[in-house]
Amino acid sequence: MQLNGYFQFSNNVLALADKAIEMAQPVFRKIEETAALNQQKVLAAFQKNRVSSIHFAGSNGYGYGDIGRDTLDEVYADIFGAESAVVRHFMISGTHALTVALFGILRPGDTMLSVSGKPYDTLDGIIGIFEKNPGSLRDFGITYREVTLKDEDFDYDAIESALLEHPKMVYVQRSNGYSVRDALRIDKIGRLAAFVKEKSPQSILMVDNCYGEFTEAYEPTEVGADLMAGSLIKNPGGGMADCGGYIAGKEEYVTLCADRLTAPGLGREAGASLGQNLNLYKGIFYAPHTVQEALKTAVFAAAACSLAGFQVRPKYDGLRSDIVQTIGFGTPEGLCAFCRGIQKGSPIDSFVTPEPGEMPGYTSKVIMAAGAFTQGSSIELSADGPLREPYAAYLQGGLIFESAKIGILSALQELCACGLLGETV
Ligand SMILES: *Cc1c(COP(=O)(O)O)cnc(C)c1O
């Protein structure tokens, strides 16, 4: 790798990076192919919906008649091959979008069946998995059931028996979150969708699509999912959205969700866009490319870290369906050095040193590196991990590969400075 004097890395780190880049080339070509297909989808949706500068104007107050907002919903629906979508900056996060979808669909007496094991940690209190906390689904009389994955795939025998009860919702989390497994690929989700439709046609298949958008050529709603939700400070916001979330799927279900988001009867008609339309349009337009940059960052990091002797998941050339890269360092020193280096190599707050700290809901301390323009954005280069075995960092994002690559190099340099890199090249 060529350096022009702004950054210094030891020869050992540079040699590792060169080798990793060489290994990654064929994988990069595949990532570029997917991005090219997804960019066509996005461009075609903009053209079909005749997106024009009037859509960027926005609204205030009640936000009635905001054609920018309404057209953005159509654009998202077309991109995701869904009947309908609701995209709003006032869904405050991915967790909020998922909450709106769950409460929009489920009614007292209904059952939610998760078929990908325990959902993302932030949903514990929303579902009421461990206790009947006030306001949770459980508090509203909704039953939660769970089937864990088997050999990295859906456990069809267990799902078949659970479907005998005809749960109102079958729930899938595409990305691994903080559990140690690979993301669920779109072909697997498609197969599950066909199975659910056959065994229990009235069940609604909902997918937590966080981190998954544009990592493959199709989205869950294109292969049979009835509903999906995600965060705009992850993939579909393209690094441009300041905040927000989306829900997409069958018209009937999206309408129920929109009624829960605002108020029954008001649904999608109200809710001012407050100057956010332009950012959200730009974000979804950039998203396939931004996801490409994040995937390249993940692949490069996987290649470099496995050359350095660390455990990585997925492997650099493994199939992906999200932007998350897990790297197991085996020691707290390794995990902390890596996160310090990522922070040092970031555009924002590069002068800050992350330290492990207590986090609500975690038994062990957690360390986080996040040098991002948008607070909590994980489409921007970020890494975090709990200080417990296997001392794994969850790395994601990277708006610009050229910059994220410096971030990874700076993490390797930090490992090197701590004597944790060894003579591996
Ligand atoms: C990030 C994430 C969420 C929650 O999103 P927030 O925006 O952090 O609230 C839910 N599920 C998965 C799989 C995620 O990656």
Ligand as a Chemical Component Dictionary entry (heavy atoms), coordinates in Angstrom:
data_LIG
# 
_chem_comp.id                   LIG 
_chem_comp.type                 NON-POLYMER 
_chem_comp.pdbx_formal_charge   0 
_chem_comp.three_letter_code    LIG 
# 
loop_
_chem_comp_atom.comp_id 
_chem_comp_atom.atom_id 
_chem_comp_atom.alt_atom_id 
_chem_comp_atom.type_symbol 
_chem_comp_atom.charge 
_chem_comp_atom.model_Cartn_x 
_chem_comp_atom.model_Cartn_y 
_chem_comp_atom.model_Cartn_z 
_chem_comp_atom.pdbx_ordinal 
LIG C1 C1 C 0 -29.103 -2.536 15.155 1  
LIG C2 C2 C 0 -30.058 -3.647 15.224 2  
LIG C3 C3 C 0 -31.310 -3.504 15.830 3  
LIG C4 C4 C 0 -31.715 -2.276 16.579 4  
LIG O1 O1 O 0 -31.439 -1.099 15.943 5  
LIG P1 P1 P 0 -31.127 0.241  16.751 6  
LIG O2 O2 O 0 -31.174 1.239  15.661 7  
LIG O3 O3 O 0 -29.780 0.109  17.364 8  
LIG O4 O4 O 0 -32.198 0.428  17.753 9  
LIG C5 C5 C 0 -32.166 -4.571 15.806 10 
LIG N1 N1 N 0 -31.824 -5.727 15.214 11 
LIG C6 C6 C 0 -30.622 -5.914 14.649 12 
LIG C7 C7 C 0 -30.292 -7.235 14.019 13 
LIG C8 C8 C 0 -29.707 -4.879 14.614 14 
LIG O5 O5 O 0 -28.529 -5.054 14.041 15 
# 
loop_
_chem_comp_bond.comp_id 
_chem_comp_bond.atom_id_1 
_chem_comp_bond.atom_id_2 
_chem_comp_bond.value_order 
_chem_comp_bond.pdbx_ordinal 
LIG C1 C2 SING 1  
LIG C2 C3 SING 2  
LIG C2 C8 DOUB 3  
LIG C3 C4 SING 4  
LIG C3 C5 DOUB 5  
LIG C4 O1 SING 6  
LIG O1 P1 SING 7  
LIG P1 O2 DOUB 8  
LIG P1 O3 SING 9  
LIG P1 O4 SING 10 
LIG C5 N1 SING 11 
LIG N1 C6 DOUB 12 
LIG C6 C7 SING 13 
LIG C6 C8 SING 14 
LIG C8 O5 SING 15 
# 
